[in-house]
Amino acid sequence: MANITDKLVEKYVSLGENPETYLEGLLHAKPITYWDYVEVDSLLSLQKPRTNFKDESIFIMYHQVTELYLKMMLHELQQIVGNPTPSTKFLTTKLDRLIKYTSMLINSFDIMKVGMDYEDYNTFRKTLTPASGFQSAQFRFIELHCTSLANLISHRFKKGSSKNPDLRECFEHIYWKDAGTDPKTGQKTLTLQLFEDRYLRELTETAKTVMGHTLEDKLAQLPYVPDALRNRLRTFDQLYNIDWPMVHLNTAEHYLDKKGENKEATGGSEWKKYLHPKYQQRKFFPDLWTETEKKNWGINHKNKHYGSIEQTRIDAPTSR
């Protein structure tokens, strides 16, 4: 105990503070509790349904959980971007975490099917217009940390874009605008207008900050990419840009097209083409995929593991 006291005194003296004041404060401090530390009461008060349908609370909670998983992923990516010379070991550890978090997102999506009554959902969802899942800013920030803006240009503009498009051109034709633009008139939907009003400046500033420092850029700094890391990168790319959109698409089809109605998304997007990876061909690490794999991106794809660490163990063979 004396040793601990000495270390505490040393700590506060090094900070230029009076140790006695801090130690005396401990005599009066209340013990920390689980509910205070995790902010349980605040967390459980954040569900505010717009209707009286009971399952709307499930819909809200699921999306809140999703945003927390996305925050975990962004937390890891910010460390990668902020590390000037990340080692292979460091990147492998971070990729293992990113794979696990993405897998949890994918495997939890069934809550959207079993947690909501079909008829109730198709009634209360109308009160959510013009809100849309594509307005998740964290999803966009993750993409900006993973890969270059050029890889996020809409498939409709890739052939006509500059060889080295600048920031303005990339954002002008970034793929997620397809979900908020009328393909016939080119007019932005209210969904997109509201999203850009709230986040476009922050997204643009983030893109400037991470330019040259993305996960893709960090890989280019390595003398070589070992198979174990390559497999993890491919797995993460596949999970985030194929499996995640596909499980989202399957759930949307369950509620919006189960009976052939082809209902409109709350944000007004052509959701089938927007969600299916074969249309956007979005890849974080295009250099890690063969031309055949790129051509068949998202077509007849099935993955039983959904990013299990087992399939990316050190002795797993590379697909290249």
C-alpha positions in Angstrom: 0.0 0.0 0.0 2.8 2.4 0.8 4.3 1.8 -2.6 1.0 2.7 -4.3 0.8 5.8 -2.2 4.3 6.8 -3.1 3.5 6.4 -6.8 0.3 8.5 -6.5 2.3 11.2 -4.8 4.9 11.1 -7.5 2.2 11.2 -10.2 0.6 14.4 -8.9 3.9 16.1 -8.1 5.0 15.5 -11.7 1.9 17.3 -12.8 2.6 20.2 -10.5 -0.3 19.5 -8.3 -0.8 19.0 -4.6 -1.1 15.2 -3.9 -2.8 15.7 -0.6 -5.7 17.6 -2.2 -6.3 14.7 -4.6 -5.9 12.0 -2.0 -8.3 13.8 0.4 -10.8 14.1 -2.5 -10.9 10.3 -2.6 -12.3 10.2 0.9 -15.4 11.9 -0.3 -15.8 10.5 -3.8 -18.8 8.2 -4.4 -17.9 4.7 -5.7 -18.4 4.2 -9.4 -21.3 2.0 -10.5 -21.9 0.0 -13.7 -25.0 2.1 -14.6 -23.1 5.4 -14.1 -20.0 4.3 -16.0 -21.9 2.9 -19.0 -24.5 5.7 -18.8 -27.3 3.0 -18.9 -30.1 5.4 -18.0 -29.1 7.8 -20.8 -28.7 5.0 -23.3 -32.1 3.4 -22.5 -33.8 6.8 -22.9 -32.7 7.3 -26.5 -35.5 5.4 -28.2 -38.2 7.8 -29.2 -40.7 6.1 -31.6 -42.9 8.3 -33.8 -45.8 5.9 -33.8 -47.5 3.5 -31.4 -46.3 0.4 -33.1 -44.3 -1.6 -30.5 -41.8 -2.9 -33.0 -40.6 0.6 -34.0 -38.5 0.6 -30.8 -36.7 -2.5 -32.1 -36.1 -0.7 -35.4 -34.6 2.2 -33.6 -32.5 0.2 -31.1 -31.1 -2.0 -33.9 -29.9 1.1 -35.8 -28.4 2.6 -32.7 -26.5 -0.6 -32.1 -25.3 -0.5 -35.7 -24.0 3.0 -35.2 -22.0 1.9 -32.1 -20.4 -0.9 -34.1 -19.5 1.6 -36.8 -18.0 3.8 -34.2 -15.8 0.9 -33.0 -14.6 0.4 -36.6 -13.9 4.1 -37.1 -12.0 4.0 -33.8 -9.6 1.4 -35.2 -9.3 3.1 -38.6 -8.4 6.4 -37.0 -5.5 4.7 -35.2 -4.3 3.3 -38.5 -4.5 6.6 -40.3 -2.8 8.4 -37.4 0.1 5.9 -37.3 2.9 7.2 -39.6 4.7 3.9 -39.9 2.3 1.0 -39.0 3.9 -2.4 -38.8 2.5 -5.6 -40.3 1.7 -6.8 -36.8 -0.2 -3.6 -36.0 -2.2 -3.7 -39.2 -3.0 -7.4 -38.7 -4.4 -6.8 -35.2 -6.5 -3.9 -36.5 -7.8 -5.9 -39.4 -8.8 -8.7 -37.1 -10.9 -6.3 -35.1 -12.4 -4.7 -38.2 -13.4 -8.2 -39.5 -15.0 -9.1 -36.2 -17.0 -5.9 -35.9 -18.2 -6.2 -39.5 -19.1 -9.8 -39.0 -21.2 -8.9 -35.9 -23.0 -6.3 -38.0 -23.8 -8.8 -40.7 -24.8 -11.6 -38.3 -27.1 -9.3 -36.3 -29.1 -8.2 -39.3 -31.6 -11.0 -38.9 -33.0 -8.9 -36.0 -34.5 -6.7 -38.7 -36.5 -9.7 -40.0 -37.5 -11.5 -36.7 -37.8 -8.3 -34.6 -40.5 -6.5 -36.6 -44.0 -7.5 -37.7 -44.3 -7.3 -41.5 -47.5 -5.3 -41.7 -46.5 -3.0 -38.8 -43.2 -2.2 -40.3 -44.7 -1.3 -43.7 -47.0 1.1 -41.9 -44.7 2.9 -39.5 -41.9 3.1 -42.0 -44.0 5.8 -43.9 -43.5 8.1 -40.9 -39.7 7.9 -41.4 -39.7 9.6 -44.8 -37.3 11.2 -45.9 -34.9 9.5 -43.5 -32.7 6.8 -45.0 -30.0 4.5 -43.9 -27.7 5.9 -46.5 -27.6 9.0 -44.3 -25.3 7.2 -41.9 -22.3 9.5 -41.8 -20.1 7.1 -39.9 -20.5 4.6 -42.8 -19.1 7.3 -45.1 -16.3 8.3 -42.7 -15.2 4.6 -42.6 -15.0 4.5 -46.4 -12.9 7.7 -46.4 -10.4 6.2 -43.9 -10.1 2.9 -45.9 -9.5 3.9 -49.4 -8.9 6.7 -51.9 -11.8 8.9 -53.1 -11.2 7.7 -56.6 -12.4 4.2 -55.5 -15.6 5.7 -54.3 -16.7 7.4 -57.6 -20.0 6.1 -58.9 -19.8 3.4 -61.6 -21.8 5.7 -63.8 -18.9 8.2 -63.9 -15.8 6.1 -63.6 -15.2 5.8 -67.4 -15.6 9.5 -67.9 -13.7 10.7 -64.9 -10.2 12.2 -65.0 -7.1 10.0 -64.6 -6.4 11.6 -61.3 -9.6 13.2 -60.2 -9.3 16.0 -57.6 -11.3 16.3 -54.4 -14.1 18.3 -55.9 -14.6 15.9 -58.9 -14.6 12.9 -56.6 -17.3 14.4 -54.3 -19.3 15.6 -57.2 -19.6 12.0 -58.5 -19.2 10.0 -55.3 -21.3 6.8 -55.4 -23.7 7.4 -52.5 -25.2 10.4 -54.3 -26.8 7.9 -56.6 -29.2 7.0 -53.8 -30.3 10.6 -53.5 -30.5 11.8 -57.1 -33.3 11.3 -59.5 -31.7 9.4 -62.4 -34.1 11.1 -64.9 -33.9 14.7 -63.8 -30.6 14.8 -61.9 -32.3 16.6 -59.1 -31.3 15.9 -55.5 -33.9 14.4 -53.2 -34.7 16.0 -49.9 -32.9 13.1 -48.3 -29.6 14.0 -50.0 -30.1 17.7 -49.5 -30.5 17.3 -45.7 -27.6 14.9 -45.5 -25.2 17.2 -47.4 -26.4 20.2 -45.3 -25.5 18.4 -42.2 -22.3 16.4 -43.2 -20.8 17.5 -46.5 -18.4 20.0 -45.0 -17.2 17.5 -42.4 -16.9 14.7 -44.9 -14.9 17.0 -47.2 -12.6 18.1 -44.4 -12.1 14.5 -43.3 -11.2 13.5 -46.9 -8.5 16.2 -47.0 -7.1 15.1 -43.6 -6.8 11.4 -44.5 -5.6 11.9 -48.1 -2.4 10.0 -48.5 -2.9 8.3 -45.1 -5.8 5.9 -45.7 -5.5 2.2 -44.9 -4.9 1.6 -48.6 -2.1 4.1 -48.5 -0.5 2.5 -45.4 -0.4 -0.8 -47.3 1.6 0.9 -50.1 4.2 1.9 -47.5 5.0 -1.7 -46.6 7.9 -3.4 -48.4 5.5 -6.3 -49.2 2.1 -7.5 -48.0 2.4 -11.0 -46.5 -0.3 -13.5 -47.3 -1.8 -13.5 -43.8 -2.4 -9.7 -44.0 -3.5 -9.9 -47.6 -6.2 -12.5 -46.7 -7.5 -10.3 -43.9 -7.7 -7.2 -46.2 -9.6 -9.2 -48.8 -11.9 -10.6 -46.1 -12.7 -7.2 -44.7 -13.2 -5.7 -48.2 -15.6 -8.6 -49.0 -17.5 -8.3 -45.8 -18.0 -4.6 -45.9 -18.6 -4.1 -49.6 -20.3 -7.4 -50.6 -21.7 -9.3 -47.6 -23.0 -6.3 -45.7 -24.8 -4.7 -48.7 -26.2 -8.1 -49.6 -27.7 -8.9 -46.2 -29.1 -5.4 -46.2 -30.6 -6.0 -49.7 -32.1 -9.3 -48.6 -33.8 -7.7 -45.7 -35.1 -4.8 -47.8 -36.5 -7.4 -50.3 -38.2 -9.1 -47.4 -40.1 -6.0 -46.4 -40.3 -4.0 -49.6 -40.7 -6.7 -52.3 -41.9 -9.8 -50.5 -45.1 -9.9 -52.4 -43.8 -8.3 -55.6 -44.9 -4.8 -54.6 -41.4 -3.2 -55.1 -42.2 -0.5 -52.6 -40.2 2.7 -52.6 -37.4 3.2 -50.0 -38.0 6.0 -47.5 -35.2 8.0 -49.0 -36.7 7.5 -52.5 -33.6 5.6 -53.9 -33.6 2.8 -56.5 -32.6 0.6 -53.6 -32.1 -2.6 -55.6 -29.4 -1.1 -57.8 -28.0 1.0 -55.0 -27.5 -1.9 -52.5 -26.4 -4.7 -54.8 -22.6 -4.7 -55.0 -22.5 -5.8 -58.6 -23.7 -2.4 -59.7 -21.4 -0.1 -57.7 -18.3 -2.4 -57.8 -17.1 -0.6 -54.6 -13.7 -2.0 -53.4 -11.3 -0.6 -50.8 -8.3 -2.5 -52.1 -8.8 -3.1 -55.9 -5.2 -4.1 -56.4 -5.7 -7.2 -54.2 -8.4 -8.7 -56.5 -8.0 -10.4 -59.9 -9.7 -9.1 -63.0 -12.1 -12.1 -62.9 -12.9 -11.4 -59.2 -13.6 -7.8 -60.0 -15.8 -8.8 -63.0 -17.9 -11.1 -60.8 -18.0 -8.8 -57.8 -21.1 -9.6 -55.7 -22.4 -12.2 -58.2 -23.6 -15.5 -56.9 -21.6 -14.8 -53.7 -22.0 -16.9 -50.6 -19.9 -16.7 -47.4 -20.7 -19.1 -44.5 -18.1 -17.6 -42.2 -18.9 -13.9 -42.6 -15.4 -12.9 -41.6 -14.5 -15.6 -39.1 -10.9 -15.2 -37.8 -10.5 -18.9 -38.5 -10.5 -18.3 -42.3 -7.8 -15.7 -42.0 -5.4 -17.5 -39.7 -1.7 -17.2 -40.4 -1.4 -20.4 -42.4 -4.4 -19.7 -44.5 -3.5 -19.9 -48.2 -3.7 -16.7 -50.3 -6.2 -16.5 -53.1 -3.8 -14.6 -55.3 
